[in-house]
Amino acid sequence: MGYLDIFLLLFLGWGAYSGFSKGLVKELSSILGILFGIFLAKNYYSFLDKKLYKLFETEADFISLISAIIIFLLTIMIFKIVANFITKFLKLIALGLLNKIIGALFGVLKSTLILSLIIFIFSKINNVTNIIDHAKLQESIVYTEIERINEIIIENNYDAKGNEE
């Protein structure tokens, strides 16, 4: 197990701790925000893409990625605001330890989704700039497992040619 595996496992461990601290309600809404963010970014980035391309007139792939990131982040912010309102109402219900344990599981799930997004963006950049040798990345057990998850939830649903209609 290399340094990359240790770093990725620490990130997942932090997700478990964070989920345990926050509890199920906030973690679930956070995960839903990420999933809806991916869905909305995937399906609607081309609309923002066209507007940004007119503003900046730069590489289409770069603008497509920026458009998807903007939509993704805005969706997460909206879910976070809604989750805070819901949490205030749900604080009346004391779920106790079960809330925290299930929150930890959802924290790991959320961290996996976040790592998947980071690895997706990093791999796009790394393909162009070769920051880290591809063979080195494939030595990492955790990285390759998250890449497999990445293929399922992101790459099969992402088209980098959103503004070429």
N, C-alpha and C positions, 0 to 999 in steps of 0.2 A: 504494500500500500504506500503510495507516494504522497508528496505534499499536497497535490491537487485533491486527492481523495480525502485527506484529513481536513482540508479547508471546506470541501463540499459537505462532509459529514458534520462539521462544526456548524455550518449554516443550517442544516436540517435539524440539528440538536437545538439550536437557538429557536427555530420554528416551533419545536415541541414545547420548549420553555415558555415562549411567548404565547402560544395557544393555551397552555395551562394557566398562565396569568390572566389572560383576557376572557377565557371561557368560550363555550360553544357559540353563543349568539354572535359575538363580534367576529369570531373566526369564520363562521359560516357565511355571514354577510360579506366578509372580505374575500372569501373564495368565490362566492357568486359574482362579486364585482370583477374579479380577475377573469372568470369565465365569460361573463357578458362583455367585458372589455375586449377579450380576444375575438368573440363573435362579432361585435360591432366593428372593431378595427378591420377584421377580415372582410366583412360585407360592405362597409361604407367608406373605407379609406380612399377609394377612387374618386369620390365626390370632393373630398378635401384636397386630394392629390391635384386635381385639375386647377383648383383655385391657388394653391401654393406654387404650382408650376408657373402660372402666369405672373405671380409676384416675384419669384426668384430666378426663373429661367435657368435651371441647372439640371444635372443628371436626373433622368426619370426614376431610376431605381432608388436613388437617395431620397427624392421627394416622396416616393411611395412609402418608404420605410418611416420617414418623419411623420407623414400623415397618419399612418397606422399607430405610431407611438402616441401622438397627440390624442387621438380618439380613445385609445386604451387608457391613458392617464386621466382624461376627463371622466370617463365612465367609472373608474375606481374612486375618484373624488366624490362623485354623486352618490355612489353606494355607501361610502364612508359617512357622508352627511346623514343619509337616510338611516343607516345602522345606528348612529348615535341617538337619533330620536327614538327608534325602536327599543334600544337598550335602556333608555330612561324609563320607558313604560314597563319593560320586562324585569327591571330591578325589583319590582314588587314580588316577583316569583323567585324564591330561593331554591336553586337547583343544587347548590352545594358542590360536593366533591365530584359528582357525576358530570356536572357542567364543565369542571376544570379538566377532567380526564378526557372527555370527548373533545374538548377544546384543544388539548395537546395533540390528539390525532389529526384534527383538522389543521392545526398549526404546521404539522409535518407535510400534510397535503398541500397547503398553501405555499410553503417553502419550496416544495418540489416544483410547483407551477412557476414560481418566480425564477428559480434556477433554470427551468426550461426556457423561459423567455430570455434570460440573460445569455444562456448558451446559444440560443437561436441567433440573437443579435451578434454575439461574439463570433460565431462561426461565419456569418456573412462578412464581417469585417476581416476576420482571419483568412478567409479565402482570397481576399485581395491583398492584404498587407503581410500575411504570414508572420504574425507576432509570435505564435508558438507553433512548432512543427506538428503537423497532423499526426504523425506516428507517436509523438510524446503524449498527445491528448488521448489516443486510443489505448495507451497503457493504463489509464485511469479507469478503475472499475466503476466508480460512481458516475463519472462523466459519461461513459458509454451507456450506462443505464438511463441516465437523464436524457441523453440524445435519443434513445429509443422512445421515451415518453414524448419528447419534442416532436419526433416524426408523426406520432399519432395525433397530437393536439394542435400543432402549429403548421408544420411544413406541408402536410397534406391539404391544408386549407388556405395557404398563402400564395398569392400570385403577384410577383414583383412587377408586373406590367400593367398596373392599374390605369395608367393614363394613356394607353396606346389604342384607345377605341376609335 
